[in-house]
């Protein structure tokens, strides 16, 4: 069975693919208004960073209101792809730090939400939610890019596995 950290590494890999692809398109592409779930590609990517930030803090045991109060710091990146990419890189590093401190990702923990109530989950299930959420929104980005006349870039899990395989083979 594939471990949770590998799924997270896939999430980071796919996000980097998206950022690199967008950097190779005309700069205005990230900010162009699109009739979609989000008004622009940069808005989707900021939303993804915000969600990754929130879930990292949930995993770390931070109280809901404290998370919501601190998540506003990401808003300064609105409309700034370089800042969004920087937030994504910082979050990746923080997730890896989280992984380095965990001995059992199947361990359960309790989260509290003011409207949804209490939920017991495992660290692994919550990480898989982060990955699944990212996959969903990378699909939004691809659809939006197509609306703007650009191609997307493949970020499916199998592409990640092929790239891992190629790296292992090249090392011999």
CORQUI-V842026 format. One line per field, one symbol per residue. ss: DSSP state (h for helix, s for strand, l for the rest). burial: 1 if it has 9 or more other ideal C-beta (glycine too) atoms within 8 Angstrom, else 0. Layout:
ss=???
burial=???
This chain:
ss=lllhhhhhhhhhhhhhhhhhhhhlllhhhhllllllllllhhhhhhhhhhhhhhhhhhhllllhhhhhhhhhhhhhhlllhhhhhhhhhhhhhhhhhhhhhllllllsssssslllsssssshhhhhhhhhhhhhhhhhhhhhhhhhlllllllllhhhhhhhhhhhhhhhl
burial=0001101101111110111111001000111101010101111111111111111111100001011001100100100110111111001101100110010010001010100000001111011111101110110111111111000110100011001000000000
